[in-house]
């Protein structure tokens, strides 16, 4: 039976605004003297709010946060920038103290919160490995036993006796992660820093964190890469404005997070309407995008392998020969899945006439699996210029359907594309 290794109860962290040191005593005295004389802060940057005016203002980075983490659990913590993720990890790592609330942690913590966490820039990579081991409470013999494995994983063996202040950010992260993951912490805390590394190293890190979790140790992972979070974690929490708004399986938490991503130009519209612009301008622009069936009726639900018609209405303030309509459907990371144009892809000549116009893109057997996608659309002169383009125009939703008749309706958390296929097994 597992037991909780992290327990967070009613955690709050409040920051005071305006109380900011300048970095030197003489400047602090000059700022104090200016305040006494009721003059502006002499060190406020142009366009910035006067620091004196902000004294007394506060911000809640975390507001009554409560959750528990079990031994051996890999927990994903996701949320938009400013949601409080990094503040939470700093409190759990004892980098900063909470304003109120209780945090109970059982076990040794290895944390990687930002590039070079726990490293001394003047020391070599070798010396920093031993320094980090000492910080974690490990004996020199234990670090020595793990040293070759750490260096091999990091890939910086040529520079291990070079001061880390000469390392690139990628080298910093490689060595820092190798130290944090290999020195046997019971709890491994990793913030977004892995984004600094290349794709191959990120894959190695995810594999190592997975190994750490299967060994019965606990992983807390913060990332904006939803695919990486879903790959590593079983459960997750969603932070919004310093509060936990969802705590469930990682699939449910990621879906909730994606629903809360605002889409520019998207109001409360019928499900068949992807985009509608009620503010008509005098320039070239798309005015609406609607989903229809083959008979031209609004289509509120689109299932995998359905036939769909995308009706695109636009306005132009002039006539343009050799124009083109373009659509793009992307996953929630912005990676293009479908990109189609009236020309050059379909080689259909198009003259964009002055005034209002409409074009329809017919997609048969749309291969996308169930989930939400990002829809983009534009008008262009092929191979010359974009007349109007917005790759984040609205949300294109696909309903999961058991197209393979297997009892499993494929969703985009498992695969983005459902490809018709057959198997032939040879004994």
C-alpha positions as CSV (number, residue, x, y, z in Angstrom):
1,X,0.0,0.0,0.0
2,X,1.4,3.4,-1.0
3,X,1.7,6.2,1.5
4,X,1.7,10.0,0.9
5,X,5.2,11.5,0.7
6,X,4.0,15.0,0.0
7,X,1.0,16.6,1.8
8,X,0.1,20.2,1.1
9,X,-2.7,21.8,3.2
10,X,-4.2,25.2,2.6
11,X,-0.9,26.6,1.1
12,X,-0.8,30.3,0.5
13,X,2.0,32.5,-0.8
14,X,1.7,36.3,-0.9
15,X,4.2,38.7,-2.4
16,X,4.4,42.4,-1.6
17,X,4.8,44.7,-4.6
18,X,6.9,47.8,-4.5
19,X,9.3,46.7,-1.7
20,X,12.3,46.1,-4.0
21,X,16.0,46.5,-3.2
22,X,18.3,48.2,-5.7
23,X,21.2,45.9,-5.0
24,X,23.4,48.4,-3.2
25,X,23.2,50.2,0.1
26,X,23.9,53.6,-1.4
27,X,21.1,53.3,-3.9
28,X,18.7,52.0,-1.2
29,X,19.6,55.1,0.8
30,X,19.0,57.4,-2.2
31,X,15.6,55.7,-2.8
32,X,14.7,56.1,0.9
33,X,15.7,59.8,0.9
34,X,13.6,60.5,-2.2
35,X,10.7,58.9,-0.5
36,X,11.2,61.0,2.6
37,X,11.1,64.1,0.4
38,X,8.1,62.8,-1.5
39,X,9.9,62.7,-4.8
40,X,9.6,59.9,-7.4
41,X,11.8,56.8,-7.1
42,X,15.0,57.7,-8.9
43,X,15.6,54.2,-10.1
44,X,12.2,53.5,-11.7
45,X,12.6,52.7,-15.4
46,X,10.8,54.8,-18.0
47,X,7.3,53.6,-18.6
48,X,7.3,51.5,-15.3
49,X,5.0,52.2,-12.4
50,X,6.7,54.1,-9.6
51,X,7.9,51.6,-7.0
52,X,6.6,53.9,-4.2
53,X,3.1,53.8,-5.7
54,X,3.1,50.0,-5.5
55,X,4.0,49.8,-1.8
56,X,1.0,48.2,0.0
57,X,-0.1,46.2,-3.1
58,X,0.1,42.4,-2.9
59,X,-0.4,39.5,-5.2
60,X,-1.4,35.9,-4.3
61,X,0.9,33.6,-6.2
62,X,-0.8,30.6,-4.4
63,X,-4.2,30.7,-2.8
64,X,-5.4,27.9,-0.5
65,X,-3.7,25.0,-2.4
66,X,-4.2,21.5,-1.1
67,X,-3.2,18.1,-2.5
68,X,-1.3,14.9,-1.7
69,X,1.3,12.9,-3.6
70,X,1.7,9.2,-3.1
71,X,5.0,7.3,-3.0
72,X,6.0,6.2,-6.5
73,X,3.6,8.6,-8.2
74,X,4.5,10.8,-11.2
75,X,2.4,13.9,-10.8
76,X,2.1,16.5,-13.6
77,X,1.6,20.1,-12.6
78,X,0.3,22.2,-15.5
79,X,-1.2,25.7,-16.0
80,X,-0.6,28.9,-17.9
81,X,2.3,31.3,-17.2
82,X,1.7,33.0,-13.9
83,X,-0.5,30.3,-12.5
84,X,1.8,29.6,-9.6
85,X,3.6,26.4,-10.7
86,X,7.1,27.5,-10.1
87,X,6.2,29.1,-6.8
88,X,4.7,25.9,-5.6
89,X,7.9,23.9,-6.6
90,X,10.1,26.4,-4.8
91,X,8.1,26.0,-1.6
92,X,8.2,22.2,-1.9
93,X,12.0,22.4,-2.5
94,X,12.4,24.7,0.5
95,X,13.8,27.5,-1.6
96,X,11.2,29.9,-0.3
97,X,8.7,29.7,2.6
98,X,4.9,29.9,2.4
99,X,2.9,32.7,3.8
100,X,0.5,30.3,5.4
101,X,-0.4,26.6,5.2
102,X,1.4,23.4,5.9
103,X,3.7,21.4,3.7
104,X,4.8,17.9,4.9
105,X,7.5,16.1,2.9
106,X,9.0,12.7,3.7
107,X,12.2,11.9,1.9
108,X,15.2,13.5,0.3
109,X,14.4,16.0,-2.5
110,X,16.4,16.5,-5.7
111,X,15.1,19.5,-7.6
112,X,15.9,21.2,-10.9
113,X,14.0,24.4,-10.9
114,X,16.0,26.6,-13.3
115,X,19.3,26.4,-15.3
116,X,22.2,25.9,-12.9
117,X,20.1,25.2,-9.7
118,X,22.5,24.5,-6.9
119,X,25.7,25.0,-9.0
120,X,28.5,27.3,-8.1
121,X,29.7,29.0,-11.3
122,X,33.4,29.1,-10.2
123,X,33.6,25.4,-9.5
124,X,34.2,22.7,-12.2
125,X,31.5,20.2,-13.2
126,X,33.2,17.6,-11.2
127,X,33.3,19.7,-8.0
128,X,29.6,20.7,-8.5
129,X,28.6,17.0,-8.7
130,X,30.1,16.5,-5.3
131,X,28.7,19.8,-4.0
132,X,25.2,18.8,-5.0
133,X,25.6,15.4,-3.4
134,X,26.6,17.0,-0.2
135,X,23.5,19.3,-0.4
136,X,21.4,16.2,-0.8
137,X,23.0,14.7,2.3
138,X,25.0,12.1,0.5
139,X,28.5,10.8,1.5
140,X,31.4,11.3,-0.8
141,X,31.7,7.5,-1.3
142,X,28.1,7.4,-2.6
143,X,28.7,10.3,-5.0
144,X,31.9,8.6,-6.3
145,X,30.0,5.4,-6.9
146,X,27.5,7.2,-9.1
147,X,29.9,9.7,-10.7
148,X,30.7,7.8,-13.9
149,X,27.1,7.1,-14.6
150,X,26.2,10.8,-14.0
151,X,28.9,12.0,-16.4
152,X,28.0,9.5,-19.1
153,X,24.3,10.5,-19.0
154,X,25.1,14.2,-19.2
155,X,27.4,13.9,-22.2
156,X,29.8,16.6,-20.9
157,X,32.7,14.3,-20.0
158,X,35.2,16.5,-22.1
159,X,34.3,19.5,-20.0
160,X,33.8,17.9,-16.5
161,X,36.9,19.7,-15.2
162,X,36.0,23.1,-16.7
163,X,34.3,25.7,-14.5
164,X,30.5,25.6,-15.2
165,X,30.4,29.3,-15.7
166,X,31.8,28.5,-19.2
167,X,29.1,26.0,-19.9
168,X,26.3,26.7,-22.4
169,X,22.7,26.6,-21.0
170,X,22.3,23.2,-22.6
171,X,25.4,21.8,-20.9
172,X,24.3,23.3,-17.6
173,X,20.9,21.5,-17.8
174,X,22.5,18.2,-18.9
175,X,24.8,18.0,-15.9
176,X,22.2,19.5,-13.5
177,X,19.6,17.0,-14.5
178,X,22.0,14.1,-14.4
179,X,23.0,15.0,-10.9
180,X,19.4,15.5,-9.7
181,X,18.2,12.2,-11.2
182,X,21.1,9.9,-10.3
183,X,21.9,10.9,-6.7
184,X,19.0,8.8,-5.4
185,X,16.5,11.4,-4.2
186,X,13.3,9.9,-2.9
187,X,11.5,12.9,-4.6
188,X,12.5,14.4,-8.0
189,X,11.2,17.8,-8.8
190,X,11.7,19.1,-12.4
191,X,10.5,22.4,-13.7
192,X,10.3,23.5,-17.4
193,X,14.1,23.7,-17.7
194,X,14.2,20.6,-19.9
195,X,13.0,22.8,-22.8
196,X,16.6,24.1,-23.0
197,X,17.9,20.7,-24.1
198,X,17.7,19.2,-27.5
199,X,15.0,16.6,-28.5
200,X,17.3,13.6,-28.0
201,X,18.3,14.8,-24.5
202,X,14.6,15.5,-23.6
203,X,13.8,12.0,-24.6
204,X,16.6,10.6,-22.4
205,X,15.3,12.7,-19.4
206,X,11.7,11.5,-19.8
207,X,13.0,7.9,-19.9
208,X,15.1,8.5,-16.8
209,X,12.2,10.1,-14.9
210,X,10.0,7.2,-15.9
211,X,12.7,4.8,-14.5
212,X,12.8,6.9,-11.2
213,X,9.0,6.5,-10.9
214,X,9.0,2.8,-11.5
215,X,11.7,2.4,-8.8
216,X,9.2,3.6,-6.2
217,X,10.4,7.2,-6.1
218,X,8.2,10.2,-6.6
219,X,8.3,12.6,-9.5
220,X,6.8,16.1,-9.8
221,X,7.0,17.4,-13.3
222,X,6.0,20.9,-14.6
223,X,5.9,21.4,-18.3
224,X,4.0,23.2,-21.1
225,X,4.7,20.1,-23.3
226,X,1.4,18.2,-22.9
227,X,2.7,15.2,-24.8
228,X,5.6,14.8,-22.4
229,X,3.4,15.3,-19.4
230,X,1.0,12.6,-20.6
231,X,3.8,10.3,-21.4
232,X,5.4,10.5,-18.0
233,X,2.6,11.1,-15.5
234,X,-0.4,9.2,-14.3
235,X,-2.1,12.0,-12.4
236,X,-2.0,15.7,-12.5
237,X,-3.3,19.0,-11.0
238,X,-4.3,22.1,-12.9
239,X,-3.3,25.5,-11.5
240,X,-5.1,28.7,-12.4
241,X,-4.5,32.0,-10.7
242,X,-2.8,30.3,-7.8
243,X,-5.7,27.8,-7.2
244,X,-6.1,24.1,-8.0
245,X,-9.0,24.0,-10.4
246,X,-8.7,20.3,-11.4
247,X,-7.0,17.2,-9.7
248,X,-7.6,14.0,-11.6
249,X,-6.0,11.6,-14.1
250,X,-3.5,13.3,-16.3
251,X,-5.8,12.8,-19.4
252,X,-8.7,14.7,-17.7
253,X,-6.4,17.4,-16.4
254,X,-4.8,18.0,-19.8
255,X,-8.2,18.1,-21.5
256,X,-9.4,20.7,-18.9
257,X,-6.3,22.8,-19.5
258,X,-6.8,22.8,-23.3
259,X,-10.4,23.8,-22.9
260,X,-9.3,26.9,-21.0
261,X,-6.9,28.1,-23.7
262,X,-8.4,31.3,-25.1
263,X,-8.8,31.4,-28.8
264,X,-8.7,34.9,-30.4
265,X,-12.0,35.9,-32.0
266,X,-13.9,33.0,-30.5
267,X,-17.1,34.0,-28.8
268,X,-20.1,31.8,-27.7
269,X,-21.0,30.4,-31.1
270,X,-23.0,27.4,-32.4
271,X,-20.9,24.3,-32.6
272,X,-21.0,24.4,-36.4
273,X,-19.3,27.8,-36.4
274,X,-15.5,27.8,-36.0
275,X,-15.1,31.6,-36.5
276,X,-17.2,34.6,-36.9
277,X,-16.0,38.2,-37.2
278,X,-18.7,40.8,-36.3
279,X,-16.3,43.7,-36.8
280,X,-16.0,44.2,-40.5
281,X,-13.0,46.2,-41.7
282,X,-12.2,47.7,-45.1
283,X,-9.2,45.4,-45.7
284,X,-9.0,41.8,-46.9
285,X,-10.1,39.4,-44.2
286,X,-12.1,36.2,-43.5
287,X,-15.5,37.0,-42.0
288,X,-16.6,33.5,-41.0
289,X,-15.8,29.7,-41.1
290,X,-18.7,27.2,-40.7
291,X,-18.9,23.4,-40.8
292,X,-21.5,21.9,-43.1
293,X,-22.5,18.5,-44.3
294,X,-22.4,17.6,-48.0
295,X,-26.0,18.9,-48.5
296,X,-25.0,22.3,-47.2
297,X,-26.7,22.1,-43.8
298,X,-24.9,23.1,-40.5
299,X,-23.0,20.2,-39.0
300,X,-22.7,20.5,-35.2
301,X,-20.9,17.2,-34.6
302,X,-18.0,15.9,-36.7
303,X,-16.9,12.3,-36.1
304,X,-13.7,10.6,-37.2
305,X,-14.0,9.6,-40.9
306,X,-17.0,12.0,-41.5
307,X,-17.3,14.0,-44.7
308,X,-17.2,17.7,-43.9
309,X,-17.5,20.9,-45.8
310,X,-15.7,24.0,-44.5
311,X,-17.5,27.1,-45.7
312,X,-15.2,30.1,-45.7
313,X,-16.6,33.6,-46.2
314,X,-14.4,36.6,-46.8
315,X,-14.3,40.3,-47.8
316,X,-11.8,42.0,-50.2
317,X,-11.4,45.7,-50.9
318,X,-10.0,45.0,-54.4
319,X,-9.9,42.4,-57.1
320,X,-6.9,40.0,-57.0
321,X,-6.1,37.5,-59.7
322,X,-4.4,34.2,-59.0
323,X,-5.6,34.2,-55.4
324,X,-6.0,31.2,-53.1
325,X,-7.9,30.0,-50.0
326,X,-5.8,28.1,-47.4
327,X,-6.9,26.1,-44.4
328,X,-4.7,24.6,-41.7
329,X,-5.6,22.2,-38.9
330,X,-3.0,21.7,-36.1
331,X,-2.7,19.8,-32.8
332,X,-2.6,21.7,-29.5
333,X,1.2,22.2,-29.8
334,X,0.7,24.1,-33.1
335,X,2.1,21.3,-35.3
336,X,0.4,21.2,-38.7
337,X,-1.7,18.1,-39.4
338,X,-3.7,19.2,-42.4
339,X,-2.7,22.0,-44.8
340,X,-4.8,22.5,-47.9
341,X,-5.1,25.3,-50.5
342,X,-7.2,25.9,-53.5
343,X,-4.0,26.4,-55.4
344,X,-1.3,25.3,-55.8
345,X,-2.4,22.1,-54.0
346,X,-5.7,21.6,-55.9
347,X,-4.7,23.7,-58.9
348,X,-8.1,25.5,-59.0
349,X,-7.7,29.0,-60.4
350,X,-9.3,31.7,-58.2
351,X,-10.0,35.4,-58.6
352,X,-10.7,37.2,-55.4
353,X,-13.3,39.7,-56.5
354,X,-13.9,43.0,-54.7
355,X,-16.7,42.7,-52.1
356,X,-17.9,39.5,-50.3
357,X,-17.0,36.0,-51.5
358,X,-17.2,32.4,-50.3
359,X,-15.2,29.3,-50.9
360,X,-15.9,25.7,-49.7
361,X,-13.3,23.0,-48.9
362,X,-14.7,19.5,-49.0
363,X,-12.8,16.9,-46.9
364,X,-14.0,13.3,-47.2
365,X,-13.3,10.8,-44.5
366,X,-11.5,13.2,-42.2
367,X,-8.8,11.1,-40.5
368,X,-8.5,13.0,-37.2
369,X,-9.2,11.2,-34.0
370,X,-11.4,12.5,-31.2
371,X,-10.4,15.7,-29.5
372,X,-9.9,19.5,-30.1
373,X,-7.7,20.9,-32.7
374,X,-6.6,24.4,-33.7
375,X,-8.1,25.7,-37.0
376,X,-6.3,28.3,-39.1
377,X,-7.3,30.0,-42.4
378,X,-6.1,32.6,-44.8
379,X,-6.1,34.2,-48.2
380,X,-2.9,34.3,-50.3
381,X,-1.3,34.9,-53.6
382,X,0.6,31.5,-53.9
383,X,4.3,31.7,-53.7
384,X,4.2,35.5,-53.3
385,X,2.4,36.9,-50.3
386,X,-0.2,36.3,-47.6
387,X,-3.1,38.6,-48.0
388,X,-4.6,37.6,-44.7
389,X,-3.6,34.8,-42.3
390,X,-4.5,33.6,-38.8
391,X,-3.4,30.1,-37.8
392,X,-5.2,30.3,-34.5
393,X,-8.6,31.2,-35.7
394,X,-10.8,28.9,-33.7
395,X,-11.3,25.3,-32.3
396,X,-12.1,22.4,-34.6
397,X,-13.6,19.6,-32.6
398,X,-13.8,15.9,-33.6
399,X,-15.9,13.4,-31.8
400,X,-14.3,10.0,-31.1
401,X,-15.9,7.1,-33.0
402,X,-15.1,3.4,-33.0
403,X,-14.1,3.4,-36.7
404,X,-12.0,0.2,-36.4
405,X,-15.0,-1.6,-34.7
406,X,-12.7,-2.8,-32.0
407,X,-14.6,-1.4,-29.0
408,X,-12.1,1.5,-28.8
409,X,-13.0,5.0,-30.0
410,X,-9.5,6.5,-30.8
411,X,-8.8,9.9,-29.2
412,X,-6.0,12.3,-29.9
413,X,-4.3,11.6,-26.6
414,X,-3.4,8.2,-28.0
415,X,-3.0,9.0,-31.8
416,X,-3.8,12.0,-33.9
417,X,-4.7,10.1,-37.1
418,X,-7.0,7.2,-37.7
419,X,-5.7,5.4,-40.8
420,X,-7.9,2.7,-42.6
421,X,-5.8,-0.5,-42.5
422,X,-5.9,-4.2,-42.5
423,X,-3.6,-6.8,-40.8
424,X,-2.3,-10.0,-42.4
425,X,-0.5,-12.2,-39.9
426,X,1.6,-15.0,-41.2
427,X,2.1,-17.9,-38.8
